[in-house]
Amino acid sequence: MRPQSIEQVAAEVHRRGAEVEVRATTRAGEGTEIARRAAEEGADVLLACGGDGTLNEAINGLVGTDTALATFPGGTVNVWAREVGIPADPARNAGLLWYGERRRVDLGRAGHRYFLLMAGIGLDADVAARVTQPEKRRWGPLAYLGRGVVTGLRWPLQRMWILLDDRSIRRRALFAVIGNTRLYGGVVNITHHAVADDGMLDVCLFGGQGVVEKLAHTARLALRLHTRAPTVEYYRAHQITLVTRPRTYVQVDGDTIGQTPMQFAAVPRALKVIVPHDRGEGLFLKPPET
C-alpha cells in the first residue's frame, strides 16, 4: 500500500475523534508481533492496511483476544475485503469503525498457523509458492492465473489420505481447498457452502486427470457448477488430517507455510472483526455483537 493511503486513513480516523498510532511492517512476521502487542495493550481496534498476507499476520496476533480487526484493502487481491464488501475509500472505510458490525468469526488452523479465508493443498499451493513479488506487483491477480495455467496443465494426481473427524478417505486428487469462508482468489466460490461462524471447515477435493478435465474444472468453477461433477467431492468437518504422496505444498490465505502432512482444525469464535452491515449474505449465522 502507498504511504499516502495509510496517511489518508489515519487522518480520517483521527478526524473522527479516535487516537491513532501507525506502525509499518519491515519484515515477514512483524505484523503478528504488532497485532499481539496492540491486543496486550488493550487496543479496541487494529486496522490492518494491506493485502490478505498482511491480514493473515494480523489475525495470528489477535486470535483469542477482544481487539477487533478492521481492514483497509491495499494488496494484490484483497479476498476478505471483496467477500464482505469493505470499501477502499478512506472516509467510508474509517466510518466502519463507528458504524460497522462487530462479529465473532471462526478461524481455521493449519499446523500452528491460523487462517481466516482458506487453506490450499496441492496445485494451488504450488502456484502460490512460485509467484514472485515482482510478478504480483506487475500483474496483480493475473500473475496467479498465468502460473496456474502453466502449472495446472502438467500437474499430476497426488495420492491423498484424508481424515475428516472420524471418517477416513483415500483419493488420487489434483488439489484440495479447506475453506473457512467462500471466496477464492477474489473471483470464484470454491467452498461455496462455508459459514464463517458455524464452527466447521468446508473441504472441496478435485480429482480427475487430463487436460480436458482440468479445463472442465475451470469452466465449472466459473459457473459455480463444480460440485456437480463426479470428480469433485465436498465435505464438512471440525478437524482434518491430510497426508499426500509425494509431499506437497500447503498455503493459507495465499501464503505458502509448509508441506504435508498437516493437521487442520476449526477454531470457533476466535476473532472479532468489523464488517459492513448486511454484506456477506449467508456467510454469517449468528447476530452481530451489540
N, C-alpha and C positions, 0 to 999 in steps of 0.2 A: 504494500500500500504506500502511496506517496505521502511524505511527511505533511504536505498541505492538507490532505484529507484528515489525518489524525488531528491536526490543529483545529480544523473546522468542527469536528465532532466535539473535541474537548471544549472549545469556545461556546458551542451551543449548549452543552450540558452545564457549564459554569454560568451561562447567562440565565438559565432556568433556576439557579439558586443552589446547585449542588457543589460540594467540594470535589475537585478532580485532581488526581495525580497520574501523570503519564509516565509509563515505563516502556522502553523499547527493548526488544529482544535482539541479541547479537550472536546467538549460537543456538544449536538444537538443544531442547530440553529446558531452556531458560524460561519459556512461557509457563511451564509447570511450576517451576520454583516461584515465579512472580505470583501466580494464582494461589498457590498454597500459602504464601506469606500474607497475601491480601485477606484470605479467609481467616487466618490465625489472628490478624489484627482487627477483625470484626467488620470488614468492608461489607456494605449492603449489596453492592453490585460490582461485578467485574465485567467491563466492556472489552471484549476481545476484538481487535481490529485486524483483520487479515482473512486468510482463507481457511479451508477445512483443516489443514495441518495445524495452524495456529489455534483453531478451536479445539482440536484434539488435545493439544498440550494443556490448554486451559482446563478442560474437564478433568484431566488427570490430576490437577492440583486442587480442584473444587469438590471432587467426589465425596459425598457424605457430609458436606457442610451446608450451612444456611445461606452462604453467599450466592446470590443469583447470577447466572451467566446471561449477559446480553451480547449481541453480535453486531458488528459493522462489517458488511461483506467487502473484502478487498483482495480476494485471491483469484485463482485461476478459474474455479468452477462455482464455489460457494453453494454446495449442495444443501446444507441446512437452511441457509437464507432463502433459497428457492422453495424448499419444501414448505416452509411456514410463512412465506411472504414478507420477510424482513426487508425494509426499504434501504436503498443506498444513499438516499438524500440525507445529509447531516441533520437538518431540522426535524424531519419526520422520524428519523432513527432515534434521535435524542428523546423525542416525545414518548417513545415506547417505555422509557424508564419510569415515566409517571402514569401513562395511560394503557400500557400493555397488560396482558395477562401474565400472572406468575403461576407456573405449573411445576409439579414434580414429575419428572420423567425417569424412565429406566435407563440404564446403561448396559452395554454388553461388555464382557471382559474376555480378552484373548490372552491366555497366559497371565501375565501380570499387567497388561496394558488395557485400559478402558477405552471403549469407543461409543460414540453417540449414534453414528449412522449405520455402518455395516463393516463386516469383515469379508475378505475375498480370499479364496484358496485355489491356486492353480493358475490358469491362463491370465486372469485379470491382475493377479498379484505379481506375476512375472512382468506384465506390461508396466505396472506401477514402479517396479524396481528398475526398469530400463529407461523410462522417460527422464531426461535430464532437465535441470533447472533452466538452462538456456532454451531448450525446446518449449518448456512451459511458458516462459516469458514471451517467446516469439510467436507461438502458435496457439496458446491457450488450450481449450478442450480438444482442439484438432490434433494436438500432439499425442494425446491418448488414443484417439481414433486411428490415426495413422499407424502408430505402433501396434495397436490391437489388430488391425487388418493383417499386417505383415506377420506378426507372431501367431495369430489365430490360424492362418492357413497351413502352418506347419506344426501346430501344437498337437502332440499325441494324447491319447487317452491315458489317464492316471488310474492306477489301482487304488481305490479308496475303501477304507474300513471306517464306518461312522457309527458311533454310539449316541443315540438320541434318547436321553433319560435312560430308560431300561430296555430300549429297542435297538438291536444291532442290525446293520445292513452292510452288505458288500457290493460295490459297484465299480465299473470302469467308466470314468467320467472326465469331461474336459475341465470343468471347474465348478466350484460351489460358492454361493453367496449366503452369508448369515446376516440377516437384517434386523436391526432394532427399529429402523424407520423404513420408508418406502422408496424414496427417490434414489436412483443410482446414476452417478456420473452427471447429474443435473439434467438428464434428458429422458430416462426410462424408469419405470417402476418394476423392479425385479421381484422383490419381496412385497408384492402389492397388497397383501392382507395384513401387513405388520401394523401393530398398535404400539405407540411409544410408552404407554403406561399400563400394560397388561401383565407385566412380569414374565414375559416369554420372548424368545427369539424365533424368527422365521428362517427356514432353511430352504433354498432353492438349488437343486442339483441338476446340472446339464450333462447329458450323455450324448450318445451318437457319435459318428465319425464320418470323415469325408468332407470335401469342400462343399458339396450341396447341402448337407445337413448343417454345417456351420453357418452358411449363408441363410438357411431357413431359420435358424435360431435368431439371427439378427433381424430378419423381417418380422418374425412373430413377436419379438420384444418391442419393436416399434409400434406394432398394432395391439400390444397388450394381450396377445393370444398365446404366449409362450407356455403357460401351464396346461394348455390343451394338447400339447404334443406328447406322444408316448415316451419320448426320450428326455422329458423334463419331469422331475419329481418335486413335490412341495411338502414340507413338514413343519411342525412347530414343536419346540422343546424348551425346557428350562436349562438343561446342561447338555453339552455336546462335546464328544471327544472325536478327533479326526486324525487318522493316520493314512499316509499315502506312500506308495512305492512307484517311482522314486520319491524322495523327499522333494517338496515344492514350497514356493514362497507363500507367505501369509501377509496380507496388507489389511490395515484398519484405517478407515476414513481417508483412504488414498495414499497412506504411507506404509512402506514395507517395514515389518517389525521382526521377521524371523522366518523360520521354516517349520513344516510339520515334522513330527507330531505335535499337536497343540490341543489344549482344552479350552472350551468356551462356556460362558455362563451368563445368564441374565441376572442383573443386579437391580432389583425393584426400587423405584423411587430414590435413586441415588444422586440425582442432580436437580437443582432448581433452575428453571430457565424463564426468560422473559420473551414472549412472542406476541404478535398482533392478535387482536380479538377476531374470532370467527374465521380463522385460517387453518390450513391443515385438516380439511374435512375428513373425518373418520380416523385421523391419526391419534386422537385422544379419546379415552373413555370417561375418565374421571373429571369432575369440575375443577376449574382453576382455584387457586388459593385466594382467600379474601384478605 
